[in-house]
Amino acid sequence: MNVLSNHLIELFASVLLLLAFAMLSQRRVLSLINLYALQGVILVCATAVVAYLTGQSHLYASAALTLALKVVLIPVMLHRVMRRLDVRWDVETLINIPTTMLIGIVLVMFAFYLASPITELAHTIARGTLGIALACVLLSFLMMITRSKAVPQVIGFLSMENGLFFAATSATYGMPMVVELGIALDVLVGVLILGVFLFQIREQFDSLDIRHLERLKDD
């Protein structure tokens, strides 16, 4: 049973990495939100499996919190923001998609190389997933810096937090519940602030292209 559960966690890690690549290549903003929600589902499943294996009841509460926040609340909020802003596509990227994917592959190899010394010293059931979690963080960061619109950058930031959460859950059996609640509150407040920020950009520049913010330097 432990071997099967370990394989399940590795499967969830692989799916999480595939979703990170899918987000990296995705141009449709609404699809990005849906992919982010799918990442939340994978996190819920992985956290529940780790909770079952380790017998740590607080991880079940963490899975429930993740379900409410990352699968339901934040995607619903983002969908409402997109409807009000009438945003459907993110056409412009600073780097074309094939080049971005190649850079992403290089980042994945770098993440596994960087995590290999830590993996050898770890004794957790899912120590091999640390490299994948780090790769997801780097891919999310790459998505943030290669998109010219503010909305995909917000989703990239949230996806980066998903990678960190997966690393904390699968590789270290989770953080203290008080820390997880604090992080969840910070993420929720961050989404609210970023929503106000997006409306302000749209009102001032009639666009969500962050390159328009360069005009502020002339004021």
Backbone as ProteinMPNN parsed JSONL, in Angstrom:
{"seq_chain_A": "MNVLSNHLIELFASVLLLLAFAMLSQRRVLSLINLYALQGVILVCATAVVAYLTGQSHLYASAALTLALKVVLIPVMLHRVMRRLDVRWDVETLINIPTTMLIGIVLVMFAFYLASPITELAHTIARGTLGIALACVLLSFLMMITRSKAVPQVIGFLSMENGLFFAATSATYGMPMVVELGIALDVLVGVLILGVFLFQIREQFDSLDIRHLERLKDD", "coords_chain_A": {"N_chain_A": [[0.829, -1.206, 0.0], [1.958, 1.244, 0.796], [3.87, 1.532, -1.185], [2.25, 1.784, -3.449], [0.916, 4.172, -2.81], [3.086, 5.904, -2.765], [3.785, 5.844, -5.442], [1.524, 7.041, -6.441], [1.795, 9.664, -5.482], [4.077, 10.428, -6.897], [2.978, 10.291, -9.433], [1.074, 12.348, -9.273], [2.853, 14.466, -9.002], [4.089, 14.427, -11.516], [1.903, 15.039, -13.176], [1.386, 17.596, -12.237], [3.673, 18.901, -13.156], [3.291, 18.658, -15.927], [1.0, 20.224, -16.188], [2.094, 22.692, -15.535], [3.747, 23.13, -17.762], [1.715, 23.213, -19.672], [0.397, 25.564, -18.929], [2.423, 27.323, -19.473], [2.514, 27.328, -22.238], [0.043, 28.221, -22.948], [-2.266, 30.51, -24.372], [-4.772, 31.52, -23.985], [-6.553, 33.276, -21.609], [-8.675, 32.523, -19.891], [-8.421, 29.76, -20.014], [-6.014, 29.474, -18.702], [-6.779, 30.061, -16.086], [-8.44, 27.875, -15.566], [-6.573, 25.793, -15.752], [-5.01, 26.451, -13.563], [-6.857, 25.897, -11.535], [-7.025, 23.131, -11.875], [-4.447, 22.438, -11.082], [-4.782, 22.962, -8.371], [-6.561, 20.896, -7.693], [-4.905, 18.659, -8.03], [-3.047, 19.199, -6.006], [-4.692, 18.934, -3.75], [-5.34, 16.175, -3.869], [-2.752, 15.014, -3.646], [-1.972, 15.955, -1.116], [-3.876, 14.727, 0.508], [-3.197, 12.024, 0.148], [-0.606, 11.954, 1.255], [-1.289, 12.634, 3.865], [-2.746, 10.369, 4.589], [-0.748, 8.392, 4.487], [1.107, 9.215, 6.408], [-0.362, 9.694, 8.659], [-0.915, 12.183, 9.712], [-3.153, 14.324, 10.887], [-3.555, 17.048, 10.507], [-2.91, 17.545, 7.899], [-5.112, 16.744, 6.433], [-6.864, 18.799, 7.012], [-5.421, 20.809, 5.776], [-5.641, 19.965, 3.117], [-8.391, 20.317, 2.741], [-8.552, 23.085, 3.052], [-7.019, 23.884, 0.869], [-8.644, 22.942, -1.201], [-10.924, 24.571, -0.884], [-9.83, 27.113, -1.255], [-7.956, 27.207, -3.496], [-9.139, 25.711, -5.506], [-11.791, 26.454, -5.638], [-12.518, 29.153, -4.552], [-10.503, 31.172, -5.356], [-10.243, 30.657, -8.244], [-12.956, 31.249, -8.973], [-13.117, 33.945, -8.248], [-11.179, 34.998, -10.001], [-12.356, 34.398, -12.486], [-14.61, 36.048, -12.358], [-13.405, 38.551, -12.305], [-12.228, 38.524, -14.845], [-14.519, 38.488, -16.477], [-15.619, 40.98, -15.871], [-13.603, 42.663, -16.755], [-13.623, 41.965, -19.345], [-11.797, 40.201, -20.646], [-10.278, 37.887, -22.767], [-8.199, 36.753, -24.314], [-4.663, 36.341, -24.294], [-2.582, 37.484, -26.262], [-0.054, 38.514, -26.853], [3.311, 37.743, -26.262], [6.499, 38.026, -24.715], [8.498, 36.363, -25.58], [8.513, 33.935, -28.155], [6.344, 31.014, -28.238], [7.504, 28.35, -28.849], [10.267, 28.815, -28.281], [10.067, 29.556, -25.615], [9.165, 27.143, -24.492], [11.401, 25.519, -24.912], [13.248, 26.808, -23.259], [11.948, 26.279, -20.886], [12.281, 23.487, -20.683], [15.036, 23.365, -20.276], [15.135, 24.645, -17.799], [13.817, 22.751, -16.233], [15.642, 20.613, -16.253], [17.739, 21.895, -14.944], [16.514, 22.306, -12.463], [16.219, 19.664, -11.495], [18.894, 18.978, -11.306], [19.724, 20.797, -9.385], [18.226, 19.991, -7.201], [19.071, 17.43, -6.669], [21.269, 16.894, -4.746], [19.936, 17.439, -2.31], [17.842, 15.658, -2.433], [19.127, 13.182, -2.161], [19.803, 13.215, 0.5], [17.41, 13.261, 1.786], [14.734, 11.625, 3.589], [12.092, 11.136, 3.234], [8.921, 9.847, 2.035], [8.36, 10.747, -0.466], [10.589, 11.895, -1.658], [11.697, 12.128, -4.172], [10.127, 13.894, -5.539], [10.862, 16.47, -5.114], [12.521, 17.756, -6.973], [10.741, 18.023, -9.114], [8.836, 19.737, -7.99], [10.401, 22.044, -7.605], [10.976, 22.548, -10.281], [8.417, 23.222, -11.216], [8.04, 25.626, -9.871], [10.042, 27.221, -11.082], [9.174, 27.18, -13.75], [6.745, 28.526, -13.504], [7.684, 31.016, -12.728], [9.034, 31.657, -15.063], [6.846, 31.935, -16.783], [5.741, 34.229, -15.725], [7.641, 36.206, -16.384], [7.689, 36.203, -19.127], [5.312, 37.05, -20.155], [3.335, 39.737, -21.304], [1.059, 40.825, -20.33], [-0.886, 41.72, -17.424], [-2.642, 39.94, -16.146], [-1.973, 37.113, -16.786], [0.471, 37.131, -15.46], [-0.281, 37.387, -12.795], [-1.576, 34.917, -12.457], [0.611, 33.267, -12.907], [2.146, 33.89, -10.655], [0.48, 32.838, -8.63], [0.529, 30.146, -9.386], [3.199, 29.584, -8.927], [3.237, 29.625, -6.156], [1.78, 27.336, -5.745], [3.602, 25.335, -6.512], [5.529, 25.626, -4.494], [3.964, 24.949, -2.295], [3.38, 22.273, -2.862], [5.931, 21.17, -2.682], [6.438, 21.579, 0.053], [4.506, 19.935, 1.164], [4.753, 17.268, 0.065], [7.477, 16.643, 0.22], [8.346, 17.36, 2.773], [6.355, 16.692, 4.496], [4.545, 18.676, 5.091], [3.815, 21.968, 6.469], [3.604, 23.651, 9.704], [0.225, 24.084, 10.877], [-0.579, 26.675, 11.525], [1.192, 28.246, 10.074], [0.439, 27.514, 7.473], [-2.195, 28.498, 7.38], [-1.636, 31.213, 7.604], [-0.217, 31.663, 5.221], [-2.219, 31.021, 3.365], [-4.055, 33.079, 3.906], [-2.487, 35.278, 3.17], [-2.193, 34.788, 0.409], [-4.87, 35.007, -0.435], [-5.483, 37.686, 0.253], [-3.575, 38.861, -1.375], [-4.587, 38.236, -3.933], [-6.956, 39.741, -3.904], [-5.894, 42.36, -3.731], [-4.421, 42.432, -6.124], [-6.53, 42.203, -7.906], [-7.839, 44.688, -7.59], [-5.7, 46.246, -8.475], [-5.564, 45.469, -11.185], [-7.992, 46.485, -12.161], [-7.488, 49.204, -11.839], [-5.359, 49.623, -13.625], [-6.673, 49.043, -16.04], [-8.6, 51.056, -16.053], [-7.056, 53.387, -16.199], [-5.397, 53.097, -18.477], [-6.83, 51.731, -20.387], [-6.131, 49.172, -21.057], [-4.499, 46.041, -20.314], [-1.852, 45.683, -20.553], [1.248, 45.65, -19.171], [3.352, 47.146, -19.998], [2.484, 49.653, -20.507], [2.729, 50.951, -18.14], [5.125, 52.214, -18.132], [4.717, 54.748, -18.921], [4.268, 56.175, -16.67], [6.683, 57.045, -15.777], [7.196, 59.367, -17.06], [5.535, 61.176, -15.955]], "CA_chain_A": [[0.0, 0.0, 0.0], [2.835, 2.405, 0.825], [4.492, 1.659, -2.504], [1.224, 2.307, -4.34], [0.696, 5.579, -2.461], [4.269, 6.634, -3.209], [3.657, 5.988, -6.89], [0.464, 8.018, -6.672], [2.36, 10.998, -5.273], [4.938, 10.702, -8.047], [2.087, 10.558, -10.561], [0.546, 13.697, -9.084], [3.945, 15.399, -9.293], [4.264, 14.463, -12.967], [0.769, 15.783, -13.734], [1.6, 18.999, -11.877], [4.683, 19.428, -14.068], [2.65, 18.787, -17.237], [0.117, 21.391, -16.124], [2.95, 23.879, -15.586], [4.099, 23.317, -19.172], [0.502, 23.622, -20.385], [0.187, 26.98, -18.631], [3.488, 28.08, -20.131], [2.227, 27.412, -23.671], [-1.34, 28.634, -23.138], [-2.502, 31.925, -24.669], [-6.116, 31.903, -23.553], [-6.51, 33.613, -20.191], [-9.634, 31.696, -19.158], [-7.842, 28.419, -19.904], [-5.001, 29.551, -17.65], [-7.469, 29.973, -14.797], [-8.888, 26.49, -15.419], [-5.382, 24.988, -15.471], [-4.645, 26.736, -12.177], [-7.781, 25.139, -10.7], [-6.605, 21.732, -11.956], [-3.296, 22.313, -10.185], [-5.318, 22.882, -7.022], [-7.107, 19.545, -7.503], [-3.759, 17.763, -7.843], [-2.508, 19.457, -4.666], [-5.616, 18.339, -2.781], [-5.167, 14.718, -3.901], [-1.436, 14.675, -3.118], [-1.966, 16.214, 0.32], [-4.689, 13.692, 1.153], [-2.428, 10.778, 0.142], [0.456, 12.098, 2.251], [-1.934, 12.579, 5.172], [-3.093, 8.966, 4.851], [0.469, 7.619, 4.717], [1.831, 9.648, 7.603], [-1.258, 9.77, 9.805], [-0.95, 13.546, 10.241], [-4.516, 14.789, 10.643], [-3.611, 18.437, 10.075], [-2.802, 17.588, 6.449], [-6.469, 16.69, 5.898], [-7.372, 20.175, 7.08], [-4.713, 21.549, 4.738], [-6.247, 19.589, 1.832], [-9.695, 20.979, 2.665], [-8.287, 24.508, 2.831], [-6.579, 24.014, -0.515], [-9.823, 22.749, -2.042], [-11.79, 25.749, -0.806], [-9.163, 28.338, -1.692], [-7.305, 27.145, -4.804], [-9.992, 25.063, -6.513], [-13.101, 27.094, -5.722], [-12.63, 30.587, -4.297], [-9.646, 32.0, -6.205], [-10.68, 30.598, -9.649], [-14.22, 31.978, -9.144], [-12.787, 35.369, -8.212], [-10.484, 35.353, -11.243], [-13.342, 34.373, -13.568], [-15.433, 37.257, -12.244], [-12.568, 39.685, -12.726], [-12.076, 38.455, -16.296], [-15.78, 38.891, -17.1], [-15.785, 42.424, -15.722], [-12.61, 43.32, -17.592], [-13.849, 41.494, -20.715], [-10.521, 39.678, -21.128], [-10.398, 36.517, -23.257], [-6.969, 36.231, -24.892], [-3.378, 36.988, -24.037], [-1.947, 37.172, -27.541], [1.335, 38.944, -26.912], [4.315, 37.222, -25.342], [7.805, 38.628, -24.973], [9.26, 35.338, -26.297], [7.566, 33.041, -28.807], [6.023, 29.823, -27.46], [8.511, 27.274, -28.952], [11.483, 29.186, -27.543], [9.721, 29.497, -24.195], [9.119, 25.737, -24.086], [12.785, 25.038, -24.837], [13.814, 27.364, -22.028], [11.322, 25.541, -19.801], [12.942, 22.176, -20.571], [16.338, 23.612, -19.652], [14.884, 24.941, -16.387], [13.484, 21.488, -15.57], [16.906, 19.902, -16.038], [18.462, 22.632, -13.902], [15.832, 22.069, -11.184], [16.573, 18.329, -11.024], [20.303, 19.014, -10.912], [19.826, 21.566, -8.146], [17.571, 19.28, -6.098], [19.631, 16.09, -6.478], [21.966, 16.703, -3.458], [18.959, 17.429, -1.218], [17.069, 14.418, -2.564], [19.919, 12.071, -1.641], [19.843, 13.291, 1.958], [16.054, 13.207, 2.333], [14.256, 10.302, 3.99], [10.64, 11.118, 3.143], [8.4, 8.883, 1.063], [8.241, 11.358, -1.794], [11.746, 12.776, -1.8], [11.995, 12.334, -5.584], [9.266, 14.923, -6.11], [11.388, 17.8, -4.821], [12.982, 18.343, -8.222], [9.57, 18.413, -9.901], [8.253, 20.918, -7.351], [11.267, 23.18, -7.934], [10.781, 22.824, -11.709], [7.142, 23.93, -11.345], [8.269, 27.007, -9.424], [10.813, 27.919, -12.108], [8.323, 27.352, -14.933], [5.788, 29.59, -13.195], [8.437, 32.266, -12.777], [9.273, 31.925, -16.481], [5.598, 32.438, -17.339], [5.564, 35.604, -15.261], [8.545, 37.164, -17.027], [7.547, 36.17, -20.582], [4.0, 37.567, -20.532], [3.284, 41.193, -21.265], [-0.183, 41.25, -19.689], [-0.845, 41.592, -15.974], [-3.439, 38.805, -15.665], [-1.171, 35.882, -16.741], [1.51, 37.254, -14.447], [-0.93, 37.078, -11.526], [-1.776, 33.468, -12.418], [1.936, 32.688, -12.743], [2.511, 34.034, -9.242], [-0.304, 31.874, -7.865], [1.04, 28.821, -9.729], [4.478, 29.44, -8.234], [2.915, 29.27, -4.779], [1.371, 25.932, -5.777], [4.816, 24.531, -6.513], [6.111, 25.673, -3.152], [3.081, 24.196, -1.403], [3.562, 20.849, -3.142], [7.223, 20.781, -2.11], [6.316, 21.527, 1.51], [3.63, 18.834, 1.552], [5.216, 15.94, -0.328], [8.873, 16.399, 0.573], [8.613, 17.602, 4.192], [5.146, 16.344, 5.244], [3.74, 19.838, 5.43], [4.232, 22.984, 7.427], [2.636, 23.794, 10.795], [-1.064, 24.568, 10.399], [-0.643, 28.125, 11.678], [1.914, 28.805, 8.936], [-0.372, 27.306, 6.278], [-3.296, 29.456, 7.429], [-1.076, 32.531, 7.308], [0.077, 31.72, 3.787], [-3.501, 31.064, 2.657], [-4.596, 34.431, 4.053], [-1.656, 36.166, 2.35], [-2.539, 34.563, -1.003], [-6.201, 35.557, -0.673], [-5.363, 39.144, 0.266], [-2.827, 39.227, -2.569], [-5.494, 38.188, -5.085], [-7.842, 40.904, -3.811], [-5.123, 43.557, -4.08], [-4.105, 42.373, -7.545], [-7.761, 42.503, -8.635], [-7.961, 46.156, -7.595], [-4.612, 46.737, -9.318], [-5.945, 45.251, -12.583], [-9.031, 47.452, -12.514], [-6.869, 50.531, -11.941], [-4.621, 49.673, -14.893], [-7.643, 49.096, -17.126], [-9.261, 52.357, -16.041], [-6.129, 54.445, -16.576], [-4.755, 52.901, -19.781], [-7.722, 50.979, -21.266], [-5.393, 47.98, -21.465], [-3.844, 45.339, -19.212], [-0.444, 45.516, -20.913], [2.009, 46.338, -18.124], [4.334, 48.05, -20.582], [1.93, 51.006, -20.447], [3.139, 51.572, -16.878], [6.31, 53.011, -18.368], [4.311, 56.146, -19.087], [4.293, 56.856, -15.37], [7.998, 57.633, -15.554], [7.225, 60.697, -17.66], [4.637, 62.075, -15.211]], "C_chain_A": [[0.866, 1.26, 0.0], [3.502, 2.631, -0.527], [3.514, 2.252, -3.492], [0.987, 3.793, -4.083], [1.869, 6.449, -2.899], [4.221, 6.86, -4.709], [2.568, 7.007, -7.242], [0.991, 9.444, -6.521], [3.272, 11.381, -6.429], [4.113, 10.977, -9.295], [1.504, 11.96, -10.467], [1.612, 14.749, -9.403], [4.153, 15.542, -10.8], [3.144, 15.248, -13.634], [0.911, 17.271, -13.441], [2.622, 19.646, -12.803], [4.099, 19.61, -15.474], [1.714, 19.997, -17.276], [0.915, 22.694, -16.16], [3.395, 24.168, -17.012], [2.888, 23.768, -19.986], [0.202, 25.099, -20.155], [1.213, 27.838, -19.348], [3.186, 28.296, -21.61], [0.84, 27.965, -23.975], [-1.446, 30.135, -23.39], [-3.854, 32.399, -24.139], [-6.155, 32.081, -22.038], [-7.465, 32.733, -19.385], [-9.133, 30.263, -19.009], [-6.751, 28.386, -18.849], [-5.633, 29.418, -16.27], [-7.919, 28.538, -14.538], [-7.714, 25.558, -15.115], [-4.899, 25.211, -14.042], [-5.557, 25.962, -11.215], [-7.442, 23.651, -10.719], [-5.369, 21.477, -11.1], [-3.76, 22.192, -8.733], [-5.885, 21.506, -6.717], [-5.985, 18.546, -7.255], [-3.149, 17.956, -6.457], [-3.389, 18.834, -3.586], [-5.408, 16.827, -2.706], [-3.829, 14.305, -3.287], [-1.374, 14.875, -1.612], [-2.751, 15.155, 1.074], [-3.938, 12.362, 1.216], [-1.315, 10.83, 1.183], [-0.124, 12.031, 3.659], [-2.285, 11.145, 5.556], [-1.851, 8.149, 5.197], [1.124, 7.943, 6.05], [0.96, 9.711, 8.845], [-1.314, 11.14, 10.439], [-2.292, 14.177, 9.878], [-4.56, 16.232, 10.146], [-3.462, 18.572, 8.56], [-4.167, 17.441, 5.78], [-7.108, 18.078, 5.918], [-6.705, 21.047, 6.019], [-5.285, 21.247, 3.356], [-7.598, 20.27, 1.657], [-9.539, 22.467, 2.405], [-7.848, 24.767, 1.401], [-7.749, 23.88, -1.483], [-10.695, 24.0, -2.059], [-11.152, 26.971, -1.446], [-8.702, 28.265, -3.146], [-8.177, 26.534, -5.905], [-11.297, 25.82, -6.712], [-13.001, 28.623, -5.662], [-11.804, 31.429, -5.267], [-10.02, 31.878, -7.684], [-11.99, 31.336, -9.906], [-13.966, 33.477, -9.153], [-12.104, 35.817, -9.506], [-11.435, 35.355, -12.436], [-14.223, 35.618, -13.534], [-14.659, 38.498, -12.682], [-12.434, 39.702, -14.238], [-13.355, 38.867, -17.018], [-15.977, 40.394, -17.01], [-14.802, 43.201, -16.577], [-12.758, 42.953, -19.065], [-12.536, 41.051, -21.36], [-10.715, 38.231, -21.553], [-9.053, 35.938, -23.693], [-5.764, 37.018, -24.4], [-2.494, 36.668, -25.241], [-0.449, 37.434, -27.499], [2.177, 38.261, -25.842], [5.661, 37.835, -25.702], [8.719, 37.679, -25.741], [8.254, 34.394, -26.934], [7.47, 31.715, -28.044], [7.067, 28.706, -27.62], [9.798, 27.571, -28.192], [11.244, 29.11, -26.04], [9.7, 28.058, -23.688], [10.522, 25.143, -23.985], [13.479, 25.549, -23.578], [13.245, 26.621, -20.816], [11.96, 24.175, -19.594], [14.307, 22.318, -19.899], [16.169, 23.883, -18.158], [14.535, 23.671, -15.605], [14.755, 20.687, -15.277], [17.725, 20.57, -14.945], [17.848, 22.379, -12.531], [16.188, 20.696, -10.621], [18.037, 18.267, -10.578], [20.463, 19.723, -9.564], [19.267, 20.791, -6.96], [18.219, 17.932, -5.78], [20.42, 15.93, -5.171], [21.007, 16.626, -2.271], [18.166, 16.135, -1.23], [17.811, 13.229, -1.971], [19.954, 12.045, -0.113], [18.47, 13.136, 2.59], [15.65, 11.771, 2.642], [12.735, 10.226, 3.94], [10.202, 10.182, 2.034], [8.386, 9.443, -0.347], [9.414, 12.291, -2.065], [12.069, 13.058, -3.265], [11.172, 13.418, -6.225], [9.796, 16.333, -5.884], [11.865, 18.5, -6.091], [11.83, 18.81, -9.092], [8.927, 19.663, -9.317], [9.076, 22.162, -7.666], [11.122, 23.558, -9.404], [9.479, 23.584, -11.939], [7.27, 25.391, -10.922], [9.002, 27.805, -10.503], [9.992, 28.152, -13.372], [7.286, 28.451, -14.71], [6.462, 30.948, -13.232], [8.73, 32.659, -14.224], [8.016, 32.477, -17.142], [5.365, 33.884, -16.933], [6.407, 36.583, -16.066], [8.407, 37.171, -18.548], [6.182, 36.661, -21.048], [3.958, 39.076, -20.349], [2.028, 41.719, -20.583], [-0.14, 40.941, -18.2], [-1.552, 40.337, -15.486], [-2.637, 37.497, -15.674], [-0.039, 35.939, -15.723], [0.953, 36.953, -13.056], [-1.11, 35.567, -11.38], [-0.436, 32.75, -12.264], [2.414, 32.763, -11.306], [1.774, 33.018, -8.378], [0.168, 30.442, -8.133], [2.39, 28.556, -9.061], [4.245, 29.034, -6.777], [2.443, 27.822, -4.691], [2.573, 25.001, -5.752], [5.476, 24.489, -5.153], [5.278, 24.864, -2.164], [3.253, 22.691, -1.61], [4.882, 20.349, -2.568], [7.126, 20.637, -0.594], [5.502, 20.322, 1.958], [4.26, 17.471, 1.285], [6.625, 15.627, 0.166], [9.154, 16.556, 2.062], [7.42, 17.282, 5.083], [4.416, 17.566, 5.775], [4.352, 20.752, 6.466], [3.251, 22.996, 8.595], [1.358, 24.469, 10.305], [-1.173, 26.085, 10.497], [0.057, 28.812, 10.508], [1.087, 28.673, 7.665], [-1.55, 28.263, 6.236], [-2.818, 30.869, 7.106], [-0.781, 32.698, 5.828], [-1.216, 31.809, 2.977], [-4.125, 32.451, 2.726], [-3.808, 35.416, 3.197], [-1.996, 36.03, 0.87], [-3.885, 35.19, -1.327], [-6.171, 37.082, -0.705], [-4.605, 39.625, -0.971], [-3.692, 39.237, -3.814], [-6.441, 39.388, -5.072], [-7.125, 42.181, -4.219], [-4.806, 43.587, -5.563], [-5.342, 42.624, -8.397], [-8.012, 43.998, -8.711], [-6.915, 46.779, -8.509], [-4.965, 46.605, -10.798], [-7.012, 46.238, -13.021], [-8.457, 48.863, -12.676], [-6.096, 50.676, -13.246], [-5.588, 49.825, -16.065], [-8.311, 50.467, -17.198], [-8.343, 53.457, -16.552], [-5.638, 54.319, -18.012], [-5.63, 52.168, -20.798], [-7.034, 49.741, -21.822], [-4.782, 47.356, -20.224], [-2.385, 45.043, -19.527], [0.399, 46.316, -19.932], [3.065, 47.266, -18.7], [3.826, 49.48, -20.623], [2.322, 51.718, -19.162], [4.398, 52.407, -17.045], [5.982, 54.487, -18.582], [4.397, 56.922, -17.778], [5.642, 57.517, -15.12], [8.082, 59.046, -16.105], [6.354, 61.686, -16.911], [5.355, 62.737, -14.033]], "O_chain_A": [[0.562, 2.227, -0.699], [3.679, 3.769, -0.963], [3.878, 3.119, -4.287], [0.871, 4.581, -5.022], [1.684, 7.581, -3.346], [4.574, 7.935, -5.195], [2.687, 7.74, -8.224], [0.676, 10.321, -7.325], [3.248, 12.521, -6.892], [4.497, 11.8, -10.126], [1.445, 12.68, -11.463], [1.316, 15.787, -9.995], [4.367, 16.646, -11.3], [3.393, 16.033, -14.55], [0.598, 18.11, -14.286], [2.465, 20.803, -13.193], [4.382, 20.608, -16.136], [1.648, 20.706, -18.28], [0.471, 23.682, -16.745], [3.418, 25.326, -17.431], [3.013, 24.602, -20.882], [-0.2, 25.805, -21.079], [0.909, 28.949, -19.781], [3.555, 29.324, -22.176], [0.496, 28.158, -25.141], [-0.801, 30.934, -22.711], [-4.03, 33.589, -23.877], [-5.833, 31.164, -21.282], [-7.104, 32.25, -18.312], [-9.39, 29.619, -17.992], [-6.578, 27.374, -18.17], [-5.091, 28.747, -15.392], [-7.794, 28.039, -13.42], [-7.846, 24.637, -14.309], [-4.435, 24.279, -13.385], [-5.092, 25.434, -10.205], [-7.556, 22.978, -9.694], [-5.252, 20.427, -10.467], [-3.2, 21.416, -7.959], [-5.715, 20.996, -5.609], [-6.092, 17.688, -6.378], [-2.775, 16.982, -5.804], [-2.881, 18.269, -2.617], [-5.312, 16.262, -1.617], [-3.771, 13.359, -2.5], [-0.789, 14.057, -0.902], [-2.344, 14.73, 2.155], [-4.024, 11.648, 2.215], [-1.101, 9.861, 1.912], [0.482, 11.438, 4.551], [-2.136, 10.754, 6.713], [-1.89, 7.309, 6.096], [1.633, 7.057, 6.736], [1.473, 9.775, 9.962], [-1.721, 11.263, 11.595], [-2.539, 14.519, 8.722], [-5.494, 16.611, 9.439], [-3.842, 19.596, 7.992], [-4.369, 17.954, 4.679], [-7.796, 18.478, 4.979], [-7.346, 21.919, 5.434], [-5.407, 22.141, 2.519], [-7.925, 20.744, 0.569], [-10.299, 23.05, 1.633], [-8.256, 25.755, 0.79], [-7.836, 24.614, -2.467], [-11.15, 24.435, -3.116], [-11.828, 27.77, -2.095], [-9.016, 29.149, -3.943], [-7.976, 26.807, -7.088], [-11.85, 25.836, -7.812], [-13.361, 29.306, -6.62], [-12.348, 32.31, -5.933], [-10.114, 32.908, -8.352], [-12.135, 31.985, -10.943], [-14.534, 34.201, -9.971], [-12.411, 36.882, -10.041], [-11.332, 36.221, -13.305], [-14.543, 36.178, -14.582], [-15.202, 39.379, -13.348], [-12.513, 40.763, -14.857], [-13.292, 39.523, -18.058], [-16.449, 41.018, -17.961], [-15.127, 44.28, -17.072], [-12.109, 43.543, -19.93], [-12.204, 41.467, -22.47], [-11.256, 37.43, -20.791], [-8.79, 34.757, -23.466], [-5.854, 38.215, -24.127], [-1.747, 35.69, -25.229], [0.336, 36.661, -28.048], [1.8, 38.21, -24.671], [5.923, 38.128, -26.868], [9.609, 38.122, -26.467], [7.237, 34.077, -26.316], [8.382, 31.339, -27.308], [7.491, 28.148, -26.608], [10.357, 26.69, -27.538], [12.106, 28.657, -25.287], [10.165, 27.782, -22.582], [10.802, 24.357, -23.08], [14.206, 24.81, -22.915], [13.957, 26.363, -19.846], [12.158, 23.749, -18.456], [14.686, 21.499, -19.062], [16.963, 23.409, -17.345], [14.918, 23.535, -14.443], [14.918, 20.15, -14.181], [18.335, 19.893, -14.117], [18.571, 22.25, -11.543], [16.431, 20.56, -9.422], [18.375, 17.595, -9.603], [21.244, 19.294, -8.715], [19.768, 20.914, -5.843], [17.945, 17.351, -4.73], [20.261, 14.899, -4.518], [21.226, 15.852, -1.339], [17.852, 15.578, -0.178], [17.198, 12.363, -1.347], [20.115, 10.986, 0.494], [18.365, 12.906, 3.795], [16.156, 10.826, 2.038], [12.147, 9.331, 4.548], [11.006, 9.773, 1.197], [8.398, 8.686, -1.317], [9.235, 13.364, -2.642], [12.648, 14.098, -3.581], [11.47, 13.836, -7.344], [9.234, 17.293, -6.411], [11.641, 19.698, -6.266], [11.913, 19.857, -9.734], [8.515, 20.554, -10.06], [8.517, 23.218, -7.961], [11.139, 24.74, -9.747], [9.434, 24.494, -12.766], [6.682, 26.281, -11.538], [8.624, 28.937, -10.803], [10.102, 29.207, -13.996], [6.985, 29.218, -15.624], [5.882, 31.921, -13.712], [8.684, 33.837, -14.576], [8.1, 33.384, -17.97], [4.844, 34.675, -17.719], [5.941, 37.673, -16.398], [8.953, 38.058, -19.204], [5.928, 36.682, -22.253], [4.476, 39.617, -19.372], [1.929, 42.911, -20.289], [0.551, 40.019, -17.766], [-1.113, 39.725, -14.512], [-2.615, 36.812, -14.651], [0.364, 34.909, -15.182], [1.63, 36.338, -12.233], [-0.835, 35.001, -10.322], [-0.353, 31.737, -11.569], [3.016, 31.819, -10.794], [2.372, 32.403, -7.495], [0.205, 29.619, -7.219], [2.682, 27.424, -8.676], [4.971, 28.201, -6.234], [2.674, 27.152, -3.685], [2.564, 23.99, -5.05], [5.931, 23.436, -4.708], [5.823, 24.176, -1.3], [3.269, 21.925, -0.646], [4.953, 19.243, -2.032], [7.665, 19.691, -0.02], [5.773, 19.747, 3.012], [4.299, 16.617, 2.171], [6.932, 14.481, 0.493], [10.099, 15.955, 2.574], [7.448, 17.559, 6.283], [3.742, 17.492, 6.803], [5.255, 20.386, 7.218], [2.172, 22.411, 8.494], [1.403, 25.326, 9.422], [-1.794, 26.715, 9.641], [-0.416, 29.831, 10.007], [1.03, 29.605, 6.863], [-1.879, 28.79, 5.173], [-3.507, 31.627, 6.423], [-1.061, 33.746, 5.246], [-1.301, 32.578, 2.019], [-4.659, 32.947, 1.734], [-4.396, 36.295, 2.566], [-2.08, 37.029, 0.154], [-4.038, 35.831, -2.367], [-6.765, 37.698, -1.589], [-4.94, 40.66, -1.548], [-3.564, 40.125, -4.658], [-6.698, 39.984, -6.118], [-7.673, 42.994, -4.963], [-4.904, 44.636, -6.2], [-5.239, 43.189, -9.486], [-8.357, 44.52, -9.771], [-7.207, 47.729, -9.235], [-4.701, 47.517, -11.582], [-6.95, 46.771, -14.129], [-8.89, 49.62, -13.544], [-6.162, 51.716, -13.9], [-5.36, 50.628, -16.969], [-8.558, 50.98, -18.289], [-8.791, 54.36, -17.258], [-5.477, 55.328, -18.698], [-5.225, 51.997, -21.948], [-7.327, 49.313, -22.939], [-4.569, 48.027, -19.214], [-1.751, 44.24, -18.842], [0.275, 47.539, -19.868], [3.621, 48.091, -17.976], [4.612, 50.419, -20.754], [2.261, 52.945, -19.089], [4.708, 53.229, -16.183], [6.841, 55.358, -18.446], [4.571, 58.141, -17.764], [5.732, 58.455, -14.328], [8.927, 59.836, -15.682], [6.404, 62.887, -17.175], [4.75, 63.521, -13.303]]}, "name": "protein", "num_of_chains": 1, "seq": "MNVLSNHLIELFASVLLLLAFAMLSQRRVLSLINLYALQGVILVCATAVVAYLTGQSHLYASAALTLALKVVLIPVMLHRVMRRLDVRWDVETLINIPTTMLIGIVLVMFAFYLASPITELAHTIARGTLGIALACVLLSFLMMITRSKAVPQVIGFLSMENGLFFAATSATYGMPMVVELGIALDVLVGVLILGVFLFQIREQFDSLDIRHLERLKDD"}
